[in-house]
Amino acid sequence: MPVLLAGGLGAMITIVPSTINERKKRSDYSWTYIWYMVVRVVLGSVYAFIVYSATLAEVLPLAVPAEPKAAMPFLTVLGFASGFSDRLFGQVLSGLITGDESSSEKKGGADSGT
């Protein structure tokens, strides 16, 4: 499925540069960094699948093109974006599931003293 591959590719693009830099600094943890990259790529694919499914089920209010030739590239780019922004996606999904406010809103409420 091209959407899953696009999500994995997006996650790989975000994680590879930072992991390579860390791997050079700490060569004794190289296998840990490799597994970290693999897990992040798999998670990027999972995020892409979730966004793909939510879009087709009309849970996400996105206008998917009606033509099949135009819909697949649109969904593939959407999958890439969800994999690329996997950290943000995880935070948003966690907030939706738990119903928590964002951390900035929590600080604002805690600092007000009321």
N, C-alpha and C positions, 0 to 999 in steps of 0.2 A: 504494500500500500504506500503510495508516494507521500501521503500525509505523515505517516510514521517516520519515514526516512527523513523527511524535511524537518520534523521536530528533533530527531536525533542529531542531524547536521547543525541545526541552530544551537542546540546545547553544546555540541562539540566546539563550535566556534567561540563560544563564551568561556569555556573552561580550559581549553588547551593552552593558550598563552600564559595564564597564571599558574597552571600546573607545571608547565615546563620550567618557568622561573623558579618555582619552589623546589622542583626536583633537582635543579642544578645546585641549589643551596644546601639541600639535605639529601644526599644521594643514598643514605642508609634507609630512607623511607620510600624508595622508588616504587616498590610493588604496591604500597599503600596508595600512592598517587595514581598509579595505573588503574587500580580498582575503583578509586574515586571517580576517575574519568569515565569508566565503563558504567558505573551506577548513574552518573549524571546524564549520560547519553540515553540510557534506558528511561530515566525519568523524563527527559525531554520528549521522547517518543510517546510516553504515557500521557503527558500533558497535551501533546498534539492530538492524541486520540480522544481525550476528554473534550477538548475544544471542538474537534470535528463532530463528535457525537452530539454535543450540546447545540451546535449550529444547525445540524440537520434535523434535530428534534425541535427546533425553534425555541429552545430555552434561552439562547443568546439572541438578542434582537439584531441580527445581521442580515442584510439583503443578499442572499446567494443568487448569482445569475441563474436564470431559468435554463439556458442552454447548457447541456452537459460538457461541451467543449470549453466553455468559459467557466463553469463551476469548479472543475478539478484544479485548474491553476489558482483560482481564488482560494480554495480550501488548502492547497499545498502551501501557498504563501502564509496563510493563517496558521498552519501547522508549524512552519518555520519560525514565525514570530512567537508562538507559544513556547517552542523549545528554546529559542534565543533568550527569551525573558523568563527562564525557568525559576529563577529566584523570586521574581515578582509574582509569577503565577502561583507559586507555592504559598506565598504570604496571602494573596487574595483568596485563594481557595480555602486556606485555613480560616481566614476571617469569615468567609461565607458559611462554612460548616459550623464553627463554634459560635458565630453571632457576636464576636468580640468587636469592640471599637478599635480604631487605629491607635497606635501608640501616641501619636500627637494629640489626639482627642483625650486620651487617658491622662496625659500630662497636664492638659489644659484644665480638666476637671479636678485633678488632684492639687494643682497650684492655686486654684481659686479660693480654697479654704472654706467652702460652703458645704 
